Amino acid sequence: MQTWAVQDAKSRFSEFLDACLAKGPQIVTRRGAEAAVLVPVDVWRRLQAAAKPSLKDLLLSDAGRGDLVLPERGQARRRRVQEVL
């Protein structure tokens, strides 16, 4: 993967995009630290298809729904409350 400074990626965007399509993912750095990656759309779709379901998908699915099993209540002792005068 080739690394591009953000100012180079902005000023030479067409070249940046062509490199992504021809050579694969391209890394963008900001102040020397990796900040983002430009990937071809087919790679992005493959990654999205392989990703785990989102929290929203899990909450909306029927897979996690079922009866909630609660343990039997025990004979726990309650503490005494002392009156303050």
C-alpha positions in Angstrom: 0.0 0.0 0.0 1.2 3.4 -0.9 1.0 6.2 1.7 -0.1 9.8 0.8 0.0 12.9 2.9 -3.4 14.5 3.0 -2.3 17.6 1.1 -0.9 15.4 -1.7 -4.0 13.3 -1.8 -6.1 16.5 -2.1 -4.0 18.2 -4.7 -3.5 15.0 -6.8 -6.9 13.3 -6.2 -7.2 11.9 -9.7 -3.8 10.2 -9.4 -4.7 9.1 -5.9 -7.9 7.5 -7.1 -6.2 5.9 -10.1 -3.5 4.4 -7.8 -6.3 3.0 -5.6 -8.0 1.4 -8.6 -4.8 0.0 -10.1 -2.8 -1.0 -7.1 -5.3 -1.4 -4.3 -5.9 0.4 -1.0 -4.0 3.7 -0.4 -3.3 5.1 3.0 -3.7 8.8 3.8 -1.6 10.4 6.6 -2.2 13.5 8.6 0.8 15.0 10.3 2.6 11.7 9.8 0.0 9.5 11.4 -2.2 7.2 9.4 -5.7 8.7 9.2 -7.7 6.9 6.5 -7.6 4.3 3.7 -9.1 4.6 0.2 -10.2 1.2 -1.1 -11.9 0.2 -4.3 -15.6 -0.3 -4.0 -15.5 -4.0 -4.6 -13.1 -4.4 -1.7 -15.4 -2.3 0.5 -18.5 -4.3 -0.4 -16.6 -7.6 0.4 -15.5 -6.2 3.8 -19.1 -5.0 4.6 -20.5 -8.5 3.7 -18.0 -10.2 5.9 -18.5 -7.8 8.8 -20.3 -8.9 12.0 -23.9 -7.6 12.3 -24.2 -4.2 13.8 -25.9 -3.5 17.2 -28.9 -2.2 15.3 -29.2 -5.4 13.3 -28.8 -7.6 16.4 -31.5 -5.6 18.3 -33.9 -5.8 15.3 -33.3 -9.5 14.7 -35.4 -12.4 16.1 -32.3 -14.4 16.9 -31.7 -12.9 20.3 -35.4 -13.0 21.4 -36.6 -15.6 23.7 -37.7 -16.3 27.2 -35.7 -14.7 30.0 -34.8 -17.3 32.5 -34.5 -16.0 36.0 -33.1 -18.0 38.9 -35.3 -18.8 41.8 -35.4 -16.3 44.6 -33.3 -17.3 47.5 -33.9 -16.9 51.2 -31.7 -13.8 51.5 -31.9 -12.0 54.8 -32.7 -8.4 54.9 -30.7 -6.1 57.1 -32.4 -4.2 59.8 -32.9 -0.5 59.4 -32.0 1.5 62.5 -34.1 4.5 63.2 -32.2 7.7 63.7 -33.5 10.0 66.4 
